[in-house]
């Protein structure tokens, strides 16, 4: 019971920050499409991703990845919402929520499907002379099910978490 209460408090805190935003002064990306990759799916399938900044405080995105390896492959697809919390000239801190579907191959005729729900905080930054490139990292909580229902903390390492090139 205590574990469920802690989970609800964590999800509530993550949700609350999604609706709060201070003034943003980051690199102007409103209306720009970012394409790249992210490593968010728990089934170890690296996904191609996109992100569209709709306003100074809100963005949405999605991802899709596939691996045809018979043992250890699978696919992942999902959507993601971003809420900017704080921005600096080349750095944006945000909260995000993601919902994804997963499939994992365990053998030639043994596939398992499931879902993944993530609440994360992250940072995306650019370089002064390369403002079309966004590199980021995230941390937070993941609820997922392929075999069993799991709740775990997540954290993605620098440079392997996400990368977007903004057109």
For each residue, the residues with C-beta under 8 A, 3 or more apart:
1: 4 5
2: 5 6
3: 6 7 151
4: 1 7 8
5: 1 2 8 9
6: 2 3 9 10
7: 3 4 10 11 141 151
8: 4 5 11 12
9: 5 6 12 13
10: 6 7 13 14 119 141
11: 7 8 14 15 119 141
12: 8 9 15 16
13: 9 10 16 17
14: 10 11 17 18 95 97 119 120 121 140 141
15: 11 12 18 19 97 119
16: 12 13 19 20
17: 13 14 20 83 85 95 121
18: 14 15 81 83 95 96 97
19: 15 16 83
20: 16 17 85
21: 24 56 57 83 84 85
22: 85 86 87
23: 56 87
24: 21 56 57 84 86 87 92
25: 87 88 89
26: 29 84 87 88 89 90 91 92
27: 89 90 92 126 131
28:
29: 26 32 34 53 134 166
30: 53 54 55 56
31: 52 53 54
32: 29 52 53 166 167
33: 50 51 52 166 167
34: 29 50 51 52 53 61 134 164 165 166 167
35: 48 49 50 164 165 167
36: 48 49 50 51 134 162 163 164 165
37: 46 47 48 49 162 163
38: 46 47 49 63 161 162 163
39: 46 47 156 160 161 162
40: 47 63 78 80 98 100 116 118 138 154 156 162
41: 44 45 47 63 65 76 78 100 102 116
42: 102 116 142 144 146
43: 74 76 102 103 104 146
44: 41 72
45: 41 65 66 67 73 74 75 76
46: 37 38 39 65
47: 37 38 39 40 41 63 64 65 76 77 78
48: 35 36 37 63 64 65
49: 35 36 37 38 61 62 63 64 80 162 164
50: 33 34 35 36 61 62 63 164
51: 33 34 36 59 60 61 80 82 134 164
52: 31 32 33 34 59 60 61
53: 29 30 31 32 34 58 59
54: 30 31 58 59 60
55: 30 58
56: 21 23 24 30 84 87
57: 21 24 83 84
58: 53 54 55 81 82 83 84
59: 51 52 53 54 81 82 84 94
60: 51 52 54 79 80 81 82
61: 34 49 50 51 52 79 80 82
62: 49 50 77 78 79 80
63: 38 40 41 47 48 49 50 76 77 78 80 100
64: 47 48 49 75 76 77
65: 41 45 46 47 48 75 76 77
66: 45 73 74 75
67: 45 72 73 74 75 105
68: 73
69: 72 73 105
70: 73 105 107 108
71: 105 106 107 108
72: 44 67 69 104 105 106
73: 45 66 67 68 69 70 104 105
74: 43 45 66 67 102 103 104 105 111
75: 45 64 65 66 67 102 103
76: 41 43 45 47 63 64 65 100 101 102 103 116
77: 47 62 63 64 65 100 101
78: 40 41 47 62 63 98 99 100 101 116
79: 60 61 62 98 99 100
80: 40 49 51 60 61 62 63 96 97 98 99
81: 18 58 59 60 96 97 98
82: 51 58 59 60 61 94 95 96
83: 17 18 19 21 57 58 94 95 96
84: 21 24 26 56 57 58 59 87 92 93 94
85: 17 20 21 22 93 94 95 121
86: 22 24 92 93
87: 22 23 24 25 26 56 84 91 92 93
88: 25 26 91 92
89: 25 26 27
90: 26 27 125 126 127 128 131
91: 26 87 88 123 124 125 126
92: 24 26 27 84 86 87 88 123 124 125
93: 84 85 86 87 121 122 123
94: 59 82 83 84 85 121 122 123 124
95: 14 17 18 82 83 85 119 120 121 122
96: 18 80 81 82 83 118 119 120 121 122 138 140
97: 14 15 18 80 81 117 118 119 120
98: 40 78 79 80 81 116 117 118 120
99: 78 79 80 115 116 117
100: 40 41 63 76 77 78 79 115 116 117 118
101: 76 77 78 113 114 115 116
102: 41 42 43 74 75 76 113 114 115 116 144 146
103: 43 74 75 76 111 112 113 114
104: 43 72 73 74 111 112 113 114 146
105: 67 69 70 71 72 73 74 110 111
106: 71 72 110 111 112
107: 70 71 110
108: 70 71
109:
110: 105 106 107
111: 74 103 104 105 106
112: 103 104 106 146 147
113: 101 102 103 104 146
114: 101 102 103 104 144 145 146 147
115: 99 100 101 102 144 145
116: 40 41 42 76 78 98 99 100 101 102 142 143 144
117: 97 98 99 100 142 143 144
118: 40 96 97 98 100 140 141 142 143 154
119: 10 11 14 15 95 96 97 140 141
120: 14 95 96 97 98 138 139 140 141 154
121: 14 17 85 93 94 95 96 138 139 140
122: 93 94 95 96 136 137 138 139 161 162
123: 91 92 93 94 136 137 138
124: 91 92 94 134 135 136 162 164
125: 90 91 92 134 135 136
126: 27 90 91 130 131 132 133 134 135
127: 90 130 131 133
128: 90 131
129:
130: 126 127 133
131: 27 90 126 127 128 166
132: 126 165 166 167
133: 126 127 130 163 164 165 166
134: 29 34 36 51 124 125 126 162 163 164 165 166
135: 124 125 126 158 159 162 163
136: 122 123 124 125 161 162 163 164
137: 122 123 155 156 157 158 161 162
138: 40 96 120 121 122 123 154 155 156 161 162
139: 120 121 122 153 154 155 156
140: 14 96 118 119 120 121 153 154
141: 7 10 11 14 118 119 120 151 152 153 154
142: 42 116 117 118 150 151 152 153 154
143: 116 117 118 149 150 151
144: 42 102 114 115 116 117 149 150 152
145: 114 115 148 149 150
146: 42 43 102 104 112 113 114
147: 112 114
148: 145
149: 143 144 145
150: 142 143 144 145
151: 3 7 141 142 143
152: 141 142 144
153: 139 140 141 142
154: 40 118 120 138 139 140 141 142
155: 137 138 139
156: 39 40 137 138 139 160 161 162
157: 137 160 161
158: 135 137 161
159: 135 163
160: 39 156 157
161: 38 39 122 136 137 138 156 157 158
162: 36 37 38 39 40 49 122 124 134 135 136 137 138 156
163: 36 37 38 133 134 135 136 159
164: 34 35 36 49 50 51 124 133 134 136
165: 34 35 36 132 133 134
166: 29 32 33 34 131 132 133 134
167: 32 33 34 35 132
